[in-house]
Amino acid sequence: MDLLVKNVPQELHERLRRHARASRRTMSEVVLDAVERELARQEWQGRFAGRSTTKLGVPAAKVLEQERAGRDEQLG
């Protein structure tokens, strides 16, 4: 299936070209990868936004601090 994108700004086109060249991929591969990642991100945000909140009983920062302290203790 083909898709034609019109009116791509010159600067964006150049950035895509440079990125494709640097990553040794075609511009099509770079664009398809970017579109796929953006759609996946949007879908994830939609699923996440629909979830109910969870009450931890303590601030999330405190939970992270405790987990990091435990990890640091295990690592030595």
C-alpha positions as CSV (number, residue, x, y, z in Angstrom):
1,M,0.0,0.0,0.0
2,D,1.4,3.4,-0.9
3,L,0.9,6.7,0.9
4,L,1.9,10.1,-0.5
5,V,2.7,12.9,1.9
6,K,2.5,16.4,0.3
7,N,3.9,19.7,1.5
8,V,6.7,18.3,3.6
9,P,8.8,21.3,4.8
10,Q,12.2,21.4,3.2
11,E,14.0,21.4,6.7
12,L,12.0,18.3,7.8
13,H,12.8,16.6,4.5
14,E,16.5,17.3,5.0
15,R,16.4,16.1,8.6
16,L,14.7,12.9,7.6
17,R,17.3,12.4,4.8
18,R,20.2,12.9,7.2
19,H,18.7,10.6,9.8
20,A,18.1,7.9,7.2
21,R,21.6,8.1,5.9
22,A,23.1,8.1,9.4
23,S,21.1,5.0,10.4
24,R,21.7,3.3,7.0
25,R,18.0,3.1,6.2
26,T,15.8,4.4,3.6
27,M,13.6,7.5,4.2
28,S,10.6,5.2,3.9
29,E,11.9,3.0,6.6
30,V,12.6,6.0,8.9
31,V,9.2,7.5,8.3
32,L,7.3,4.2,8.7
33,D,9.2,3.6,12.0
34,A,8.4,7.1,13.3
35,V,4.7,6.7,12.4
36,E,4.5,3.3,14.0
37,R,6.1,4.5,17.2
38,E,3.8,7.6,17.4
39,L,0.7,5.5,16.9
40,A,1.9,3.0,19.5
41,R,2.5,5.9,21.9
42,Q,-0.9,7.3,21.3
43,E,-2.6,3.9,21.8
44,W,-0.7,3.4,25.0
45,Q,-1.7,6.8,26.3
46,G,-5.3,6.0,25.5
47,R,-5.2,2.7,27.4
48,F,-3.3,4.4,30.3
49,A,-5.8,7.3,30.5
50,G,-8.7,4.8,30.8
51,R,-7.3,3.1,33.8
52,S,-8.6,3.8,37.3
53,T,-6.2,5.4,39.8
54,T,-4.5,3.3,42.4
55,K,-4.1,4.4,46.0
56,L,-0.7,3.4,47.3
57,G,-1.2,4.8,50.8
58,V,2.1,6.6,50.5
59,P,3.4,9.1,48.0
60,A,4.8,7.5,44.8
61,A,8.1,9.3,45.4
62,K,8.5,7.5,48.7
63,V,7.8,4.1,47.1
64,L,10.4,4.8,44.4
65,E,12.9,5.9,47.1
66,Q,12.4,2.7,49.0
67,E,12.7,0.6,45.9
68,R,15.9,2.3,44.9
69,A,17.4,1.9,48.4
70,G,16.6,-1.8,48.3
71,R,18.2,-2.1,44.8
72,D,21.3,-0.2,45.9
73,E,21.6,-2.5,49.0
74,Q,21.4,-5.6,46.8
75,L,24.0,-4.2,44.4
76,G,26.3,-3.3,47.2
